[in-house]
Amino acid sequence: MKVFTVADAAAMDTLGETLARAMEGGAVVYLRGELGAGKTTLVRGVLRGLGYVGRVRSPTYTLVEGYETPGHGFYHLDLYRIAVPEELEFLGVRELDDPAHRIFIEWPERGGEALPEADLEIRIQVREQARSVSFQALSERGRQLAAAWESHTHALRRPGIRLQVGDDSNVTL
């Protein structure tokens, strides 16, 4: 498992931009972390990296936000307010399950089996002075995405982001 240490919101945006550069096709990404951890900030960075220039809104109240990005549908879901997975039927989640779409889902545990299976899972943990961002591939498409993301971050030189590989070796980015 790879772990990024991210110092601030600008660094989280940059980390999201590197993920965008690694995305060649569609993917389903589960985002896990407590309220305020930076999940939407990471998604904003991904959207910026994909060339989206409009306002990026948290889908906390709308539950789903869709964005026009070149070549692929992009959807950001926040399921924090979902009481039971059956509520997803009213949101049209089944229609989003297309291999060409890029789907980022916050609080996926609330959606249960009604959600498409994840290719990549990203966990964001709040630390004293920073955020810890770890990721794990859950499919072949996820393994390809994770490998590409890691290679893009090695080329990144930005203060505020550090990549920890394994438990004891650090690469400063």
C-alpha positions in Angstrom: 0.0 0.0 0.0 1.3 3.5 -0.9 0.9 6.4 1.4 1.1 10.1 0.6 1.5 12.7 3.3 -0.2 15.9 2.2 0.4 19.1 4.1 -2.4 21.4 2.9 -5.4 21.8 0.5 -3.1 23.1 -2.3 -1.0 19.9 -2.0 -4.2 17.8 -2.0 -5.3 19.5 -5.2 -1.9 18.7 -6.8 -2.2 15.1 -5.7 -5.6 15.0 -7.4 -4.2 16.5 -10.6 -1.6 13.7 -10.7 -4.3 11.1 -10.4 -6.1 12.8 -13.3 -3.0 12.5 -15.5 -2.9 8.8 -14.7 -6.5 8.2 -15.8 -6.6 7.0 -19.3 -10.2 5.7 -19.2 -13.1 5.3 -16.8 -12.8 4.1 -13.3 -14.8 3.8 -10.1 -13.0 5.2 -7.1 -14.2 4.9 -3.5 -13.2 7.7 -1.2 -13.0 7.0 2.5 -12.3 9.4 5.3 -14.0 11.4 8.1 -15.9 14.6 7.5 -13.6 17.3 6.5 -10.7 15.0 5.6 -10.3 16.4 2.1 -12.2 14.0 -0.2 -13.9 16.8 -2.2 -10.6 18.7 -2.4 -8.9 15.6 -3.9 -11.8 15.3 -6.4 -11.5 19.1 -7.3 -7.8 18.4 -8.1 -8.7 15.5 -10.3 -11.3 17.7 -12.2 -8.7 20.5 -12.6 -6.2 17.9 -13.9 -8.8 16.8 -16.5 -9.3 20.3 -17.7 -12.5 21.3 -15.9 -12.5 25.0 -15.1 -15.9 25.5 -13.4 -16.8 25.5 -9.8 -16.5 22.2 -8.1 -19.3 21.7 -5.5 -19.4 19.2 -2.7 -22.3 16.8 -3.4 -23.2 16.7 0.3 -26.7 18.0 -0.2 -27.3 17.2 -3.9 -25.8 13.6 -3.5 -24.6 13.6 -7.1 -22.7 16.2 -9.1 -21.9 15.6 -12.8 -19.2 17.4 -14.7 -18.4 17.6 -18.4 -14.8 16.5 -19.0 -13.2 15.6 -22.3 -14.1 12.1 -23.5 -15.6 10.8 -20.3 -18.6 11.4 -18.0 -17.4 12.4 -14.5 -19.6 11.9 -11.5 -19.0 12.7 -7.8 -21.3 11.1 -5.3 -21.5 11.8 -1.5 -23.6 9.1 0.2 -23.2 10.5 3.7 -26.9 11.3 3.9 -28.1 8.0 2.4 -30.0 6.0 5.1 -30.4 2.8 3.1 -28.8 1.6 -0.2 -32.3 1.3 -1.8 -32.3 5.2 -2.0 -29.7 5.0 -4.7 -32.4 3.8 -7.1 -33.9 7.3 -7.0 -30.5 8.8 -7.8 -30.1 6.7 -11.0 -26.9 5.2 -9.9 -27.4 2.2 -12.2 -27.2 4.5 -15.2 -23.8 5.8 -14.1 -22.3 2.3 -14.2 -20.5 2.7 -17.5 -16.9 1.6 -18.0 -16.1 4.9 -19.7 -17.3 7.0 -16.7 -15.1 8.3 -14.0 -17.0 7.9 -10.8 -15.8 9.1 -7.4 -17.9 8.0 -4.4 -17.6 9.3 -0.9 -19.0 7.1 1.9 -19.4 4.1 -0.3 -20.2 1.8 2.7 -23.6 3.5 2.7 -24.4 2.3 -0.8 -23.7 -1.4 -0.2 -24.1 -3.7 -3.2 -26.1 -1.1 -5.1 -22.9 0.6 -6.2 -20.6 -0.5 -9.0 -17.5 -2.3 -7.7 -14.5 -0.1 -7.1 -11.3 -0.1 -9.1 -9.4 1.9 -6.6 -10.0 2.8 -3.0 -8.5 5.9 -1.5 -8.4 6.5 2.3 -7.7 9.9 3.7 -6.8 10.2 7.4 -6.5 13.4 9.3 -3.1 13.7 11.1 -1.9 16.5 13.4 -0.3 18.7 10.8 -1.3 16.9 7.6 -3.4 14.3 5.8 -2.4 10.8 5.1 -3.7 9.5 1.7 -3.4 5.8 1.0 -4.7 3.9 -2.0 -5.3 0.3 -2.9 -6.1 -1.2 -6.3 -9.2 -3.5 -6.3 -9.3 -4.6 -9.9 -7.0 -4.9 -12.9 -8.1 -1.5 -14.1 -7.4 -0.3 -10.6 -3.9 -1.8 -10.7 -3.1 -0.1 -13.9 -4.4 3.2 -12.5 -2.5 2.9 -9.3 0.8 2.1 -11.1 0.3 5.1 -13.4 -0.6 7.4 -10.5 2.5 6.3 -8.6 4.7 6.9 -11.7 3.2 10.4 -12.1 3.8 11.3 -8.5 7.5 10.4 -8.8 7.8 13.0 -11.5 6.1 15.6 -9.2 8.2 18.1 -7.4 5.9 20.0 -5.0 6.6 21.0 -1.4 4.0 19.6 1.0 3.7 16.1 -0.5 5.7 13.1 0.5 5.2 9.6 -0.8 5.9 6.8 1.7 6.5 3.4 0.0 6.0 0.6 2.4 6.6 1.2 6.1 10.0 2.7 6.2 11.2 4.3 3.0 10.2 7.8 2.1 10.4 9.7 -1.2 10.0 13.5 -1.0 8.0 14.9 -3.8 
